[in-house]
Amino acid sequence: MRRLPPLGAIEAFVQVARLGSVKAAAEELSLSAPALSRRVQALERFVGKELFERRHQAIVLNAEGERLLGHLAPALDQLSDAVEAMTSGAELLRLRLGVLPLYASQRLFPHLGALRRDHPELHLDIDTAGHGVSRLGEGLDAAIVLAREVDPQLHADRLDRNAVYVIGAKSLVEGPDPLVRPEQLAGQTALLHREMTEALDAWRQSAGVTAVEPLAIDYFDSGPLMLEAAAQGLGVAFMHESHFVDAADPRLVRLFGIAVESPYSYWFVCRPRALQSKPVRIFRDWLIWTLGSED
């Protein structure tokens, strides 16, 4: 059998590559930073190549390191999974997932039966409290969030691109004074989600009515309640096209016929080190495969 490098050196290399930090990798492996650096250097001596570009305050994989990581990381994960399965008895995996209620009900839950059939060992704890990014690692393993962009220090997969629609009660386009011109927003209450506070301004700018101010702005932290408020005639909601289409509520109509590219997207996010967790990897890969990614 060919001689292999020490497993500790491989583990140190993969951790540094994934986390992008010697300090973070050392903490993860309960080592001192110098001890971890020595392990990485031992692997570099073994393969006879430098694997990182060492900059002033950062360490980044070079082309040789990227190639080696592609071979070693999956093998190390399989080894870890095999040991975990042998030592945990009946394998039951649990993922603590943060997700907004409307995305959960419209996009996620219709597919969860397939996830359960493919991975019966995986169970989800669903948390709809919001502010998912701030609670990663502290109550949540991963989250599906609505955001313009995501902190580059996190792992993030874009799940959609969307358009902002103005959604209102069907009664608004009926009767003697139908709501048909954007300028008529001045007499309406705008309904905004707290995770999409700039949707109104983005829509007004694209529609060319930046000077038009709504009568008032009411904020919601629940997409389903926004749709219900709009259906009840409590205001006009600035929401994503997909929410309107998936709701298929005959009480609601799209107003003005103007679609504006949304500055917001849904993202799957987690801390980079969380991808080493089997439940996170299974769910993330399934989610991307099932719902697609735009990046």
Buried (B, 14 or more C-beta within 10 A) or exposed (E): EEEEBEEBBBBBBBBBBBBBBBEBBBBBBEBEBEEBBBBBBBBBEBBEBEBBEEEEEEBEBBEBBEEBBEEBBEEBBEEBEEEEEEEEEEEEBEBBBBBBBBBBBBBBEEEBEEBEEEBEBBEBEBBBEBEBBEBBEEEBBBBBBBBEEBEEEBBBBBBBBBBBBBBBBEEBBEEEEEBEEBEBBEEBBBBBBEBBEBBBEBBBEBBEBEEBEBEEBBEBBBBBBBBBBBBEBBBBBBBBBBBBEBBEBEBBBBBBEBBBEBBBBBBBBBBBBBBBBBBBBBBBEBBBEBBEEEE
